[in-house]
Amino acid sequence: MKSKIRVCSSWKSNHDSPLYTLSDQCPICNSPAINSSPAPFGLEDHYGEYRRRILRRKSNQ
């Protein structure tokens, strides 16, 4: 499924904040607009061991 909301690809250099649009180009600077969806979520929790270790320390105190 492709996201319909897009963000200006050069918003960091041309705008103060992210500029969202539904078109393929930025309405202000005419740069290409890119998909604004976040990175895919992975089921592997790479930092889970460390997070659980901290929770155990807090519960033992």
Stockholm file with secondary structure:
# STOCKHOLM 1.0

chainA/1-61         MKSKIRVCSSWKSNHDSPLYTLSDQCPICNSPAINSSPAPFGLEDHYGEYRRRILRRKSNQ
#=GR chainA/1-61 SS CCCSCEEETTHHHHCSSCCEESSSBCTTTCCBEEECCCCCCCSCCTTHHHHHHHHHHHHHC
#=GC SS_cons        CCCSCEEETTHHHHCSSCCEESSSBCTTTCCBEEECCCCCCCSCCTTHHHHHHHHHHHHHC
//
